[in-house]
Amino acid sequence: MKRRVRLLLAGFLCLAATISAADRSSFSGSYTLTGTEGPRFEKGTVQRLRVVQTDVSIEVTQTIDGHPYTNAYPFDGKEGVYVNSAGVKGTCKGQSKRNYLVLETFVTTRPDANSPLVQIHSKQKWELSRDRKTLTIRFTVDSPQSALNFIEPWTDIYKRD
């Protein structure tokens, strides 16, 4: 009797672990930008994403008009090296949630040649549709040292290739 209970309990725990792992979204794949809601900076450009997600990080290759830019966002709380499309270096990190991702970047730059240095914080919330064919990325950008939010939030919508 005790053995049956143990086997039943072990089977239940394995099933729960399998369901939990299957429930976590994997964003790996290739996507093409199909729409934007809100302001946009690269209007008229063709954008593609190639995403490789593992348990420890997510690697995102963003291709803008044929030029690829790759960054790896660690999930372990440590900061990775981030380089934006203009070549400005900063740091990045990611969090894998049950049904979405949060990717953050911190870049210190000068908005204008004569401006003081400003840290810019970008946060992306990634969500897949139920059919896993549409990726929605919500962007917010702020500057922790500045009371001004000079970039309005926007949303990019991608279709899986």
DSSP file (Angstrom, degrees, kcal/mol; ACC not computed):
  #  RESIDUE AA STRUCTURE BP1 BP2  ACC     N-H-->O    O-->H-N    N-H-->O    O-->H-N    TCO  KAPPA ALPHA  PHI   PSI    X-CA   Y-CA   Z-CA
    1    1 A M     >        0   0    0      0, 0.0     4,-2.1     0, 0.0     5,-0.2   0.000 360.0 360.0 360.0 -47.5    0.0    0.0    0.0
    2    2 A K  H  >  +     0   0    0      1,-0.2     4,-2.5     2,-0.2     5,-0.2   0.883 360.0  53.9 -62.1 -37.2    2.8    2.5    1.0
    3    3 A R  H  > S+     0   0    0      1,-0.2     4,-2.7     2,-0.2    -1,-0.2   0.908 107.3  50.0 -64.9 -40.8    4.6    1.6   -2.2
    4    4 A R  H  > S+     0   0    0      2,-0.2     4,-2.8     1,-0.2    -1,-0.2   0.910 110.8  49.6 -62.1 -42.7    1.5    2.4   -4.3
    5    5 A V  H  X S+     0   0    0     -4,-2.1     4,-2.8     2,-0.2    -2,-0.2   0.920 111.8  48.6 -63.6 -43.4    1.1    5.7   -2.6
    6    6 A R  H  X S+     0   0    0     -4,-2.5     4,-2.9     2,-0.2    -2,-0.2   0.924 113.2  46.9 -62.7 -44.5    4.8    6.5   -3.2
    7    7 A L  H  X S+     0   0    0     -4,-2.7     4,-2.5     2,-0.2    -2,-0.2   0.902 113.6  48.5 -64.0 -41.1    4.6    5.6   -6.9
    8    8 A L  H  X S+     0   0    0     -4,-2.8     4,-2.3     2,-0.2    -2,-0.2   0.919 113.3  47.4 -64.1 -43.6    1.4    7.6   -7.3
    9    9 A L  H  X S+     0   0    0     -4,-2.8     4,-2.5     2,-0.2    -2,-0.2   0.914 112.3  49.3 -64.3 -44.0    3.0   10.6   -5.6
   10   10 A A  H  X S+     0   0    0     -4,-2.9     4,-2.3     1,-0.2    -2,-0.2   0.909 111.8  49.3 -62.7 -41.9    6.1   10.3   -7.7
   11   11 A G  H  X S+     0   0    0     -4,-2.5     4,-2.3     2,-0.2    -1,-0.2   0.903 110.7  50.0 -63.1 -41.4    4.1   10.1  -10.9
   12   12 A F  H  X S+     0   0    0     -4,-2.3     4,-2.5     2,-0.2    -2,-0.2   0.912 110.6  49.6 -63.5 -42.8    2.0   13.1   -9.8
   13   13 A L  H  X S+     0   0    0     -4,-2.5     4,-2.3     2,-0.2    -2,-0.2   0.897 111.1  49.3 -64.7 -40.5    5.2   15.1   -9.1
   14   14 A C  H  X S+     0   0    0     -4,-2.3     4,-2.3     2,-0.2    -1,-0.2   0.913 111.7  49.3 -63.9 -41.9    6.7   14.2  -12.5
   15   15 A L  H  X S+     0   0    0     -4,-2.3     4,-2.6     2,-0.2    -2,-0.2   0.915 110.8  49.7 -63.3 -43.3    3.4   15.2  -14.2
   16   16 A A  H  X S+     0   0    0     -4,-2.5     4,-2.4     1,-0.2    -1,-0.2   0.904 111.4  48.9 -63.4 -41.1    3.4   18.5  -12.4
   17   17 A A  H  X S+     0   0    0     -4,-2.3     4,-2.3     2,-0.2    -1,-0.2   0.891 111.8  49.5 -65.3 -39.3    7.0   19.2  -13.4
   18   18 A T  H  X S+     0   0    0     -4,-2.3     4,-2.5     2,-0.2    -2,-0.2   0.922 112.1  47.2 -65.8 -44.7    6.3   18.3  -17.0
   19   19 A I  H  X S+     0   0    0     -4,-2.6     4,-1.8     2,-0.2    -2,-0.2   0.911 112.5  50.3 -63.3 -42.6    3.2   20.6  -17.1
   20   20 A S  H  X S+     0   0    0     -4,-2.4     4,-1.0     1,-0.2    -2,-0.2   0.914 112.7  46.1 -63.2 -43.1    5.2   23.4  -15.5
   21   21 A A  H  < S+     0   0    0     -4,-2.3     3,-0.4     1,-0.2    -2,-0.2   0.894 113.7  48.6 -67.1 -39.3    8.0   23.1  -18.0
   22   22 A A  H  < S+     0   0    0     -4,-2.5    -1,-0.2     1,-0.2    -2,-0.2   0.804 106.4  58.1 -70.0 -27.6    5.7   22.9  -20.9
   23   23 A D  H  < S+     0   0    0     -4,-1.8     2,-0.3    -5,-0.2    -1,-0.2   0.761  84.6  93.2 -74.8 -24.8    3.8   25.9  -19.7
   24   24 A R  S  < S-     0   0    0     -4,-1.0    75,-0.2    -3,-0.4     2,-0.2  -0.551  83.6-120.5 -72.1 128.7    6.9   28.1  -19.8
   25   25 A S        -     0   0    0     73,-1.6     2,-0.5    -2,-0.3    -1,-0.1  -0.450  17.2-153.1 -74.1 137.9    7.0   29.9  -23.1
   26   26 A S        -     0   0    0     -2,-0.2    -1,-0.0     1,-0.1    28,-0.0  -0.964   6.2-169.9-106.9 125.3   10.0   29.4  -25.4
   27   27 A F        +     0   0    0     -2,-0.5    24,-0.2     2,-0.0    -1,-0.1   0.375  39.7 133.4 -94.9   2.6   10.5   32.4  -27.6
   28   28 A S        +     0   0    0     25,-0.1     2,-0.3    22,-0.1    24,-0.2  -0.259  39.5  70.3 -57.4 138.2   13.1   30.7  -29.8
   29   29 A G  E    S-A   51   0A   0     22,-2.3    22,-3.1     2,-0.0     2,-0.4  -0.890  80.7 -69.2 146.6-174.9   12.5   31.2  -33.5
   30   30 A S  E     -A   50   0A   0     -2,-0.3   131,-3.0    20,-0.2     2,-0.3  -0.921  43.7-176.1-116.7 142.0   12.5   33.8  -36.3
   31   31 A Y  E     -AB  49 160A   0     18,-2.7    18,-2.4    -2,-0.4     2,-0.4  -0.950  16.5-149.0-138.0 152.6   10.1   36.7  -36.6
   32   32 A T  E     -AB  48 159A   0    127,-2.3   127,-2.5    -2,-0.3    16,-0.2  -0.989  30.2-113.3-123.9 133.6    9.4   39.6  -39.0
   33   33 A L  E     + B   0 158A   0     14,-2.6   125,-0.3    -2,-0.4    14,-0.2  -0.450  39.7 166.4 -64.8 128.0    8.1   43.0  -37.9
   34   34 A T  E     +     0   0A   0    123,-3.4     2,-0.3     1,-0.3   124,-0.2   0.536  58.2   1.6-119.9 -14.2    4.5   43.5  -39.2
   35   35 A G  E     - B   0 157A   0    122,-1.5   122,-2.9     2,-0.0    -1,-0.3  -0.991  49.7-151.0-169.5 161.6    3.2   46.4  -37.2
   36   36 A T  E     - B   0 156A   0     -2,-0.3     2,-0.5   120,-0.2   120,-0.2  -0.998   5.5-157.6-141.3 139.8    3.9   49.1  -34.6
   37   37 A E  E     + B   0 155A   0    118,-2.8   118,-2.6    -2,-0.3    -2,-0.0  -0.984  67.6   5.1-118.1 122.3    1.7   51.0  -32.2
   38   38 A G  S    S-     0   0    0     -2,-0.5   116,-0.2   116,-0.2    -2,-0.0  -0.517 111.1 -15.4 101.2-173.1    3.0   54.3  -31.0
   39   39 A P        -     0   0    0      0, 0.0     2,-0.3     0, 0.0    -2,-0.1  -0.221  61.9-165.1 -65.7 156.3    6.0   56.3  -32.0
   40   40 A R        -     0   0    0      1,-0.1     3,-0.3    -4,-0.1    -2,-0.0  -0.995  19.6-160.7-145.0 145.8    8.8   54.6  -33.9
   41   41 A F  S    S+     0   0    0     -2,-0.3     2,-0.3     1,-0.2    -1,-0.1   0.771  88.1  47.6-100.9 -30.1   12.4   55.5  -34.7
   42   42 A E  S >  S+     0   0    0      3,-0.1     3,-1.8     2,-0.0    -1,-0.2  -0.363  76.9 177.7-107.8  51.9   13.3   53.3  -37.7
   43   43 A K  T 3   +     0   0    0     -3,-0.3     3,-0.1    -2,-0.3    -3,-0.0  -0.259  67.0  18.6 -57.8 138.4   10.2   54.0  -39.8
   44   44 A G  T 3  S+     0   0    0      1,-0.3    -1,-0.3     0, 0.0     2,-0.2   0.480  95.7 124.7  82.8   2.2   10.3   52.3  -43.2
   45   45 A T    <   -     0   0    0     -3,-1.8     2,-0.6    19,-0.0    -1,-0.3  -0.646  62.1-123.0 -95.4 154.3   12.9   49.7  -42.2
   46   46 A V        -     0   0    0     -2,-0.2    19,-2.4    -3,-0.1     2,-0.4  -0.841  33.0-169.2 -92.5 125.6   12.6   45.9  -42.5
   47   47 A Q  E     + C   0  64A   0     -2,-0.6   -14,-2.6    17,-0.2     2,-0.3  -0.956  10.5 176.5-122.1 136.5   13.2   44.3  -39.1
   48   48 A R  E     -AC  32  63A   0     15,-1.9    15,-2.9    -2,-0.4     2,-0.4  -0.961  13.2-152.4-131.3 151.5   13.7   40.7  -38.3
   49   49 A L  E     -AC  31  62A   0    -18,-2.4   -18,-2.7    -2,-0.3     2,-0.5  -0.978   5.7-168.3-122.7 138.3   14.4   38.9  -35.1
   50   50 A R  E     -AC  30  61A   0     11,-2.1    11,-2.8    -2,-0.4     2,-0.4  -0.996  18.4-169.3-120.6 123.3   16.2   35.6  -34.6
   51   51 A V  E     -AC  29  60A   0    -22,-3.1   -22,-2.3    -2,-0.5     2,-0.5  -0.944  16.7-176.5-122.4 130.4   15.8   34.4  -31.0
   52   52 A V  E     - C   0  59A   0      7,-2.4     7,-2.9    -2,-0.4     2,-0.4  -0.956  14.1-171.2-125.3 110.4   17.6   31.5  -29.2
   53   53 A Q  E     + C   0  58A   0     -2,-0.5     5,-0.2     5,-0.2     2,-0.2  -0.871   9.9 167.4-107.3 132.9   16.4   30.9  -25.7
   54   54 A T        -     0   0    0      3,-3.0    -2,-0.0    -2,-0.4   -26,-0.0  -0.666  53.2 -91.8-123.7-176.0   18.0   28.6  -23.2
   55   55 A D  S    S+     0   0    0     -2,-0.2    41,-0.1     1,-0.2     3,-0.1   0.754 124.5  39.0 -69.1 -23.7   17.6   28.1  -19.4
   56   56 A V  S    S-     0   0    0      1,-0.2    19,-3.1    18,-0.1    20,-0.5   0.648 124.7  -9.7-104.8 -17.4   20.4   30.6  -18.7
   57   57 A S  E     - D   0  74A   0     17,-0.3    -3,-3.0    18,-0.2     2,-0.4  -0.980  52.6-122.4-165.0 173.4   19.9   33.4  -21.3
   58   58 A I  E     -CD  53  73A   0     15,-1.7    15,-3.0    -2,-0.3     2,-0.5  -0.995  19.8-154.3-130.6 128.1   18.2   34.6  -24.4
   59   59 A E  E     -CD  52  72A   0     -7,-2.9    -7,-2.4    -2,-0.4     2,-0.5  -0.900  12.3-168.5-103.4 124.6   20.2   35.6  -27.5
   60   60 A V  E     -CD  51  71A   0     11,-3.0    11,-2.1    -2,-0.5     2,-0.7  -0.956   8.9-169.1-118.2 120.6   18.4   38.1  -29.7
   61   61 A T  E     -CD  50  70A   0    -11,-2.8   -11,-2.1    -2,-0.5     2,-0.6  -0.942   9.3-167.0-107.1 113.8   19.7   39.0  -33.2
   62   62 A Q  E     -CD  49  69A   0      7,-2.9     7,-1.9    -2,-0.7     2,-0.6  -0.890   2.6-161.1-101.6 123.9   17.9   42.0  -34.6
   63   63 A T  E     -CD  48  68A   0    -15,-2.9   -15,-1.9    -2,-0.6     2,-0.6  -0.931   7.0-174.1-110.0 119.0   18.4   42.6  -38.3
   64   64 A I  E >  S-CD  47  67A   0      3,-2.2     3,-1.9    -2,-0.6   -17,-0.2  -0.955  74.5 -23.9-115.9 116.5   17.6   46.1  -39.5
   65   65 A D  T 3  S-     0   0    0    -19,-2.4    -1,-0.2    -2,-0.6   -18,-0.1   0.875 130.0 -46.4  48.0  44.2   17.8   46.6  -43.3
   66   66 A G  T 3  S+     0   0    0    -20,-0.3    -1,-0.3     1,-0.2   -19,-0.1   0.387 113.9 115.3  86.9  -3.6   20.1   43.7  -43.6
   67   67 A H  E <   -D   64   0A   0     -3,-1.9    -3,-2.2     2,-0.0     2,-0.2  -0.891  55.0-147.9-104.4 114.1   22.5   44.7  -40.7
   68   68 A P  E     -D   63   0A   0      0, 0.0     2,-0.4     0, 0.0    -5,-0.2  -0.570  14.3-174.1 -85.4 144.0   22.5   42.2  -37.8
   69   69 A Y  E     -D   62   0A   0     -7,-1.9    -7,-2.9    -2,-0.2     2,-0.4  -0.984   9.9-164.0-134.2 121.1   23.0   43.2  -34.1
   70   70 A T  E     +D   61   0A   0     -2,-0.4     2,-0.3    -9,-0.2    -9,-0.2  -0.907  12.6 170.2-116.0 133.4   23.2   40.4  -31.5
   71   71 A N  E     -D   60   0A   0    -11,-2.1   -11,-3.0    -2,-0.4     2,-0.5  -0.994  21.5-146.1-136.7 144.0   22.9   40.7  -27.7
   72   72 A A  E     -D   59   0A   0      9,-0.5   -13,-0.2    -2,-0.3    20,-0.1  -0.954   9.9-158.1-112.1 123.6   22.6   38.0  -25.1
   73   73 A Y  E     -D   58   0A   0    -15,-3.0   -15,-1.7    -2,-0.5    20,-0.2  -0.887  15.4-139.9-103.2 110.1   20.5   38.7  -22.0
   74   74 A P  E     -D   57   0A   0      0, 0.0    20,-2.8     0, 0.0     3,-0.3  -0.411   8.1-157.9 -71.1 145.8   21.4   36.6  -19.0
   75   75 A F  S    S+     0   0    0    -19,-3.1    21,-0.2    18,-0.2   -18,-0.2   0.459  77.2  83.4 -96.1  -4.7   18.6   35.2  -16.8
   76   76 A D  S    S-     0   0    0    -20,-0.5    -1,-0.2     2,-0.1     3,-0.1   0.334 110.0-102.0 -87.1   9.3   20.8   34.7  -13.7
   77   77 A G  S    S+     0   0    0     17,-0.4     2,-0.1     1,-0.4    -1,-0.1   0.217  87.6 117.8  91.8 -15.8   20.6   38.3  -12.5
   78   78 A K        -     0   0    0      1,-0.1     2,-0.4    16,-0.0    -1,-0.4  -0.418  68.3-110.2 -79.7 161.8   24.0   39.2  -13.7
   79   79 A E        -     0   0    0     -2,-0.1    14,-0.2    14,-0.1     2,-0.2  -0.770  27.9-156.7 -96.8 137.8   24.5   41.9  -16.4
   80   80 A G  E     -E   92   0A   0     12,-3.6    12,-1.8    -2,-0.4     2,-0.4  -0.541  31.2 -90.3-100.5 172.6   25.6   41.1  -19.9
   81   81 A V  E     -E   91   0A   0     10,-0.2    -9,-0.5    -2,-0.2     2,-0.4  -0.716  43.0-166.4 -86.0 132.3   27.3   43.3  -22.4
   82   82 A Y  E     -E   90   0A   0      8,-2.2     8,-2.8    -2,-0.4     2,-0.4  -0.961  11.2-176.3-121.4 136.8   24.9   45.2  -24.7
   83   83 A V  E     -E   89   0A   0     -2,-0.4     6,-0.2     6,-0.2    24,-0.0  -0.985  16.8-147.2-131.5 122.4   25.7   47.1  -27.9
   84   84 A N    >   -     0   0    0      4,-2.5     3,-2.2    -2,-0.4   -14,-0.1  -0.219  36.3 -91.6 -82.8 178.4   22.9   49.0  -29.7
   85   85 A S  T 3  S+     0   0    0      1,-0.3    -1,-0.1     2,-0.1   -21,-0.0   0.682 126.9  55.8 -66.4 -17.3   22.6   49.5  -33.4
   86   86 A A  T 3  S-     0   0    0      2,-0.1    -1,-0.3     0, 0.0     3,-0.1   0.439 120.7-107.7 -91.3  -0.4   24.6   52.7  -33.2
   87   87 A G    <   +     0   0    0     -3,-2.2     2,-0.4     1,-0.3    -2,-0.1   0.506  69.6 146.8  88.9   4.9   27.5   50.9  -31.5
   88   88 A V        -     0   0    0      1,-0.0    -4,-2.5    19,-0.0    -1,-0.3  -0.627  40.1-139.1 -78.6 129.4   26.9   52.4  -28.0
   89   89 A K  E     +E   83   0A   0     -2,-0.4    19,-0.6    -6,-0.2    -6,-0.2  -0.598  37.8 133.7 -92.4 150.3   27.8   49.9  -25.3
   90   90 A G  E     -EF  82 107A   0     -8,-2.8    -8,-2.2    -2,-0.2     2,-0.3  -0.766  48.5 -78.5-160.3-153.5   25.9   49.3  -22.1
   91   91 A T  E     -EF  81 106A   0     15,-2.4    15,-2.5   -10,-0.2     2,-0.3  -0.859  34.8-171.5-125.4 161.6   24.6   46.4  -20.0
   92   92 A C  E     +EF  80 105A   0    -12,-1.8   -12,-3.6    -2,-0.3     2,-0.3  -0.978   6.8 176.2-148.5 159.5   21.6   44.1  -20.3
   93   93 A K  E     - F   0 104A   0     11,-2.0    11,-2.8    -2,-0.3     2,-0.3  -0.971  12.0-150.6-157.6 161.9   19.7   41.5  -18.3
   94   94 A G  E     - F   0 103A   0    -20,-2.8   -17,-0.4    -2,-0.3     2,-0.4  -0.933   5.5-154.5-136.8 159.4   16.6   39.4  -18.7
   95   95 A Q  E     - F   0 102A   0      7,-2.2     7,-2.3    -2,-0.3     2,-0.7  -0.996  11.9-148.9-133.5 128.6   14.0   37.7  -16.7
   96   96 A S  E     - F   0 101A   0     -2,-0.4     5,-0.2     5,-0.2     2,-0.1  -0.878  21.8-176.6 -98.5 114.1   12.0   34.7  -17.9
   97   97 A K        -     0   0    0      3,-2.6   -72,-0.3    -2,-0.7     5,-0.0  -0.396  43.4 -89.1 -98.0-179.3    8.5   34.7  -16.4
   98   98 A R  S    S+     0   0    0      1,-0.2   -73,-1.6    -2,-0.1     3,-0.1   0.933 118.9   4.6 -59.9 -50.1    5.9   32.0  -16.9
   99   99 A N  S    S+     0   0    0    -75,-0.2    29,-0.6     1,-0.0     2,-0.3   0.306 129.9  34.1-121.7   8.1    4.3   33.5  -20.0
  100  100 A Y  E     - G   0 127A   0     27,-0.1    -3,-2.6   -75,-0.1     2,-0.3  -0.967  64.0-127.8-154.5 168.9    6.5   36.4  -20.9
  101  101 A L  E     -FG  96 126A   0     25,-1.8    25,-2.4    -2,-0.3     2,-0.4  -0.890   8.7-154.5-118.1 151.2   10.0   37.8  -20.9
  102  102 A V  E     -FG  95 125A   0     -7,-2.3    -7,-2.2    -2,-0.3     2,-0.4  -0.985  14.4-174.8-124.2 119.9   11.3   41.1  -19.5
  103  103 A L  E     -FG  94 124A   0     21,-2.4    21,-3.0    -2,-0.4     2,-0.4  -0.956   4.7-171.7-115.5 131.3   14.5   42.4  -21.2
  104  104 A E  E     -FG  93 123A   0    -11,-2.8   -11,-2.0    -2,-0.4     2,-0.3  -0.944   6.5-172.1-125.6 144.9   16.3   45.4  -19.8
  105  105 A T  E     -FG  92 122A   0     17,-2.3    17,-2.4    -2,-0.4     2,-0.4  -0.973   8.1-161.7-131.5 149.5   19.2   47.6  -21.1
  106  106 A F  E     +FG  91 121A   0    -15,-2.5   -15,-2.4    -2,-0.3     2,-0.4  -0.989  16.1 173.7-129.9 121.3   21.1   50.4  -19.6
  107  107 A V  E     -FG  90 120A   0     13,-2.4    13,-3.6    -2,-0.4     2,-0.6  -0.993  20.5-151.0-130.4 134.2   23.2   52.7  -21.9
  108  108 A T  E     + G   0 119A   0    -19,-0.6     2,-0.3    -2,-0.4    11,-0.2  -0.928  39.4 137.3-105.2 123.9   25.1   55.8  -20.9
  109  109 A T  E     - G   0 118A   0      9,-2.6     9,-3.0    -2,-0.6     3,-0.1  -0.902  54.8-101.3-152.5 174.6   25.3   58.3  -23.8
  110  110 A R        -     0   0    0     -2,-0.3     7,-0.1     7,-0.2    -2,-0.0  -0.953  18.9-154.0-107.0 120.6   25.0   61.9  -24.8
  111  111 A P  S    S+     0   0    0      0, 0.0     2,-0.3     0, 0.0    -1,-0.1   0.873  87.1  17.0 -60.6 -35.8   21.7   62.8  -26.5
  112  112 A D  S >  S-     0   0    0      4,-0.2     3,-1.4    -3,-0.1    -3,-0.0  -0.901  90.3-105.6-130.7 160.8   23.5   65.7  -28.3
  113  113 A A  T 3  S+     0   0    0     -2,-0.3    -1,-0.0     1,-0.3    -3,-0.0   0.828 121.4  38.9 -56.7 -34.9   27.3   66.3  -28.9
  114  114 A N  T 3  S+     0   0    0      2,-0.0    -1,-0.3    -4,-0.0     0, 0.0   0.370  95.7 105.9 -99.0   4.5   27.3   69.1  -26.2
  115  115 A S  S <  S-     0   0    0     -3,-1.4     3,-0.1     1,-0.1     2,-0.1  -0.443  75.2-106.3 -82.2 155.6   25.0   67.4  -23.7
  116  116 A P        -     0   0    0      0, 0.0    -4,-0.2     0, 0.0    -1,-0.1  -0.365  51.4 -80.1 -71.8 162.3   26.1   65.8  -20.5
  117  117 A L        -     0   0    0     -7,-0.1     2,-0.4    -9,-0.1    -7,-0.2  -0.374  50.8-169.5 -63.6 140.5   26.1   62.0  -20.2
  118  118 A V  E     -G  109   0A   0     -9,-3.0    -9,-2.6    -3,-0.1     2,-0.5  -0.998  19.3-132.5-134.6 136.2   22.7   60.5  -19.5
  119  119 A Q  E     -G  108   0A   0     -2,-0.4     2,-0.5   -11,-0.2    26,-0.4  -0.786  22.0-160.1 -88.8 129.5   21.8   56.9  -18.6
  120  120 A I  E     -G  107   0A   0    -13,-3.6   -13,-2.4    -2,-0.5     2,-0.5  -0.945   1.5-160.8-113.7 127.3   19.0   55.5  -20.7
  121  121 A H  E     -GH 106 142A   0     21,-3.4    21,-2.6    -2,-0.5     2,-0.4  -0.925   6.4-170.1-109.8 123.9   17.0   52.5  -19.4
  122  122 A S  E     -GH 105 141A   0    -17,-2.4   -17,-2.3    -2,-0.5     2,-0.4  -0.942   0.7-169.6-115.5 136.2   15.0   50.5  -21.8
  123  123 A K  E     -GH 104 140A   0     17,-2.9    17,-2.2    -2,-0.4     2,-0.4  -0.992   0.1-169.4-128.5 130.0   12.5   47.8  -20.8
  124  124 A Q  E     -GH 103 139A   0    -21,-3.0   -21,-2.4    -2,-0.4     2,-0.6  -0.965   7.5-161.0-119.1 132.0   10.9   45.3  -23.1
  125  125 A K  E     -GH 102 138A   0     13,-2.1    13,-2.2    -2,-0.4     2,-0.4  -0.958  14.5-160.3-112.1 115.5    8.0   43.0  -22.2
  126  126 A W  E     +GH 101 137A   0    -25,-2.4   -25,-1.8    -2,-0.6     2,-0.4  -0.800  13.4 174.3 -98.9 132.4    7.7   40.1  -24.7
  127  127 A E  E     -GH 100 136A   0      9,-2.2     9,-3.0    -2,-0.4     2,-0.3  -0.999  18.4-147.3-138.5 137.3    4.5   38.1  -25.0
  128  128 A L  E     - H   0 135A   0    -29,-0.6     7,-0.2    -2,-0.4  -103,-0.0  -0.791  25.3-115.4 -98.8 144.9    3.5   35.3  -27.4
  129  129 A S    >   -     0   0    0      5,-2.3     3,-1.7    -2,-0.3    -1,-0.1  -0.254  35.8-101.0 -67.6 165.5    0.0   34.8  -28.6
  130  130 A R  T 3  S+     0   0    0      1,-0.3    -1,-0.1     2,-0.1    -2,-0.0   0.855 127.0  49.7 -58.7 -35.9   -1.8   31.6  -27.7
  131  131 A D  T 3  S-     0   0    0      1,-0.0    -1,-0.3     3,-0.0    -2,-0.0   0.478 108.7-129.2 -83.8   0.0   -1.1   30.1  -31.1
  132  132 A R  S <  S+     0   0    0     -3,-1.7    -2,-0.1     2,-0.2     3,-0.1   0.648  82.3 105.9  65.4  19.3    2.6   31.1  -30.7
  133  133 A K        +     0   0    0      1,-0.1    27,-2.9    26,-0.1     2,-0.5   0.621  68.1  59.1-101.0 -16.8    2.6   32.9  -34.1
  134  134 A T  E     - I   0 159A   0     25,-0.2    -5,-2.3  -103,-0.1     2,-0.5  -0.963  62.1-163.6-121.7 127.0    2.5   36.5  -32.9
  135  135 A L  E     -HI 128 158A   0     23,-2.5    23,-3.1    -2,-0.5     2,-0.5  -0.938   6.6-165.7-107.6 123.6    5.2   38.1  -30.7
  136  136 A T  E     -HI 127 157A   0     -9,-3.0    -9,-2.2    -2,-0.5     2,-0.5  -0.945   2.6-170.1-110.9 126.3    4.2   41.4  -29.1
  137  137 A I  E     -HI 126 156A   0     19,-2.8    19,-2.7    -2,-0.5     2,-0.5  -0.968   5.6-160.2-120.0 118.9    7.0   43.5  -27.6
  138  138 A R  E     -HI 125 155A   0    -13,-2.2   -13,-2.1    -2,-0.5     2,-0.4  -0.870  12.6-158.7 -99.6 125.5    6.1   46.5  -25.4
  139  139 A F  E     +HI 124 154A   0     15,-3.3    15,-1.4    -2,-0.5     2,-0.4  -0.850  15.3 176.9-108.2 136.3    8.9   49.1  -25.0
  140  140 A T  E     -H  123   0A   0    -17,-2.2   -17,-2.9    -2,-0.4     2,-0.4  -0.995   7.8-169.7-131.1 142.3    9.3   51.7  -22.3
  141  141 A V  E     +H  122   0A   0     10,-0.5    10,-0.4    -2,-0.4     2,-0.3  -0.997  13.4 159.1-133.0 132.5   12.3   54.0  -22.1
  142  142 A D  E     -H  121   0A   0    -21,-2.6   -21,-3.4    -2,-0.4     7,-0.1  -0.918  36.0-128.9-143.2 171.9   13.3   56.3  -19.3
  143  143 A S    >   -     0   0    0      5,-0.3     3,-1.8     3,-0.3   -23,-0.2  -0.944  13.1-155.6-125.3 107.9   16.3   58.1  -17.9
  144  144 A P  T 3  S+     0   0    0      0, 0.0    -1,-0.1     0, 0.0   -24,-0.1   0.785  94.6  47.3 -56.1 -30.1   16.7   57.5  -14.1
  145  145 A Q  T 3  S+     0   0    0    -26,-0.4     2,-0.4    -3,-0.1   -25,-0.1   0.574 106.5  68.7 -87.0  -8.7   18.7   60.8  -13.6
  146  146 A S    <   -     0   0    0     -3,-1.8    -3,-0.3   -27,-0.2   -28,-0.0  -0.887  64.7-150.8-117.7 141.0   16.2   62.9  -15.6
  147  147 A A  S    S+     0   0    0     -2,-0.4     2,-0.4    -5,-0.1    -1,-0.1   0.634  78.3  91.8 -77.0 -13.6   12.6   63.9  -14.7
  148  148 A L        -     0   0    0     -5,-0.1     2,-0.8     1,-0.0    -5,-0.3  -0.666  61.1-160.0 -86.3 133.5   11.9   64.0  -18.4
  149  149 A N        +     0   0    0     -2,-0.4    -7,-0.1     1,-0.1    -2,-0.0  -0.893  17.7 173.9-106.3  98.1   10.6   61.0  -20.3
  150  150 A F        +     0   0    0     -2,-0.8     2,-0.5     1,-0.1    -1,-0.1   0.480  59.1  62.6 -89.7  -2.8   11.6   62.0  -23.8
  151  151 A I  S    S-     0   0    0    -10,-0.4   -10,-0.5    -3,-0.1    -1,-0.1  -0.979  77.1-140.1-126.1 120.9   10.6   58.8  -25.5
  152  152 A E        -     0   0    0     -2,-0.5    -2,-0.1     1,-0.1   -13,-0.0  -0.451  31.7 -98.3 -74.8 148.4    7.0   57.6  -25.5
  153  153 A P        -     0   0    0      0, 0.0     2,-0.3     0, 0.0   -13,-0.2  -0.275  47.0-179.8 -61.6 152.9    6.2   53.9  -25.0
  154  154 A W  E     - I   0 139A   0    -15,-1.4   -15,-3.3  -116,-0.2     2,-0.4  -0.956  20.6-134.6-149.2 167.6    5.5   51.9  -28.2
  155  155 A T  E     -BI  37 138A   0   -118,-2.6  -118,-2.8    -2,-0.3     2,-0.4  -0.993   9.5-158.2-130.2 132.0    4.7   48.3  -29.2
  156  156 A D  E     -BI  36 137A   0    -19,-2.7   -19,-2.8    -2,-0.4     2,-0.5  -0.893   8.2-155.4-106.7 141.1    6.2   46.2  -32.0
  157  157 A I  E     -BI  35 136A   0   -122,-2.9  -123,-3.4    -2,-0.4  -122,-1.5  -0.975  13.1-175.1-121.0 124.0    4.2   43.3  -33.4
  158  158 A Y  E     -BI  33 135A   0    -23,-3.1   -23,-2.5    -2,-0.5     2,-0.4  -0.875  16.1-143.6-117.8 148.4    6.1   40.4  -35.1
  159  159 A K  E     -BI  32 134A   0   -127,-2.5  -127,-2.3    -2,-0.3   -25,-0.2  -0.917  29.0-112.8-108.1 138.8    4.9   37.3  -36.9
  160  160 A R  E      B   31   0A   0    -27,-2.9  -129,-0.3    -2,-0.4  -131,-0.0  -0.501 360.0 360.0 -69.5 134.2    6.8   34.0  -36.6
  161  161 A D              0   0    0   -131,-3.0    -1,-0.1    -2,-0.2  -130,-0.1   0.465 360.0 360.0 -76.2 360.0    8.4   33.0  -39.9
